Amino acid sequence: MNRVLVVGSINMDLVVETEKFPAPGETLLGQRFRTFPGGKGANQAVAARRLGAQVAMIGCVGADAFGRELTAQLEGEGIDVRHVRVDVASSTGVAAITVSQAENSIVVVPGANHALSPDDVLAAEQAFREADVVITQLEIPLETVEAVAVLAERHGKPLILNPAPAIPLPATLCERVTLLTPNEHELSILSSVSCDAWRDQLAAHPGRVLMTRGSDGAWFAGSDGTLHHQPSFKVDAVDTTGAGDTFNGALAAFWGSDLALAARLACAAGALSVTRAGAQGGMPTDEELQRFLEAWRPVPEAG
């Protein structure tokens, strides 16, 4: 059982469903309102925990009802929340999501996530000593991510960085990252080259970049630069929210396996996650994942 340390965001997703998007100044009656726990950090922590890892979380919430609810929810999953700090000057992070005709518009207010500081990371240094693998994302300040990388290196811990939302990264940070997990669009932003050049980018960083391509699965380069492809698992999708976070949480949970095997397990977990509603609501347990893989029969390609 891997000991996974997640450093990242904790949000409450506020989802409104309407027949159409409101025009400026227009008031509409919505069809349904729901709340879902979210934030890439919290999502990845829940995914790893449900797949059997021991998980500790470093994060920050506000001194409000959402912060209390989200912290309790993480604790209920069996996640160590001793290093989730309450910031009295900030609100808990929220994502206000309007959904209409299968399209959505989203406004994210980071709130306390942007109050997570390098000092918070340093205060939790014992958690780095105890971890087998560390995973972080970019919904917290970049300087905090850099502090995570420094501590992971100091204690000899592998670091997975899910570079979302993507921004250009300092070379010193990239040098400390063990595995970068962008999607095709994020890789283009990170490398400042066309999306069409992703094969060259993977070959240039063998074993250090694993790229996801949605329905095309995942790709990475072996030590000799040869590209490896893990096809996706075709399922009937209900809600694709959180599939990428499930994938990354699974990579952390299965860290230490051969990268090809970890990618296969992560792709399968991501596929399972879209068969149910909600980012965290669809995340599978290890037992569900194993049953899915045992029953899996790939559909032969036409022709």
C-alpha angles and dihedrals in degrees: 000000000000120000104225125193114200121194112187155082131334117197142166112227113216109198124192121183118205138167091241139000114267118249118231108291093010124127118208135183109240126218101220141359125202137167124217130183109245148144120132093255095050091043093053091046092054092046093052093045094051089051091058105268124134103241135198122184132209111195146118134245134177127256092257141099093272091053092051092046095048094047091050090048092053091047089049088058089057096256120147105242099175089115097049102108126206112225110202093195095058139060119235112267115266138186114208106205126187115194124195130161093347091306126105142197119204135197115189121198105191095198112161092007088075089051091063101111140188086255089061089053093048091049088058096049091126088064089060091052090053097045128096093199136008125212130187141163139201102262088096126063115294091232088058091051088051090052089052090053092050093051093044089053092045091056096039095246123150112245125212114196118194099197099211128167084029123232131158108279130217114254090234090060094047090051090059095048116099096194129011115201111193128155118236094272093046092050089055091054093046094049098034091227134113120284086240090068096062094114091058091048093053092047090051091056106040114195093356103083125051112184126199121211104186111237090010092066123221137323135197138158124246124227091276092051094255112145118241122200127202107194119220123252110245113228138154102269121219101168124000094194111124098012092123092048090050089052092052094044089051092051089056093045092052096037111142093045119107106284092241091054093045089051091051093050091045093050090050092049090048091051092050091050094063093057091077134046124263132037093262097021093073099044110122131228120236089254091054091048093051092048090050093051093046090053096040116123113175116227110243113245117248116259 
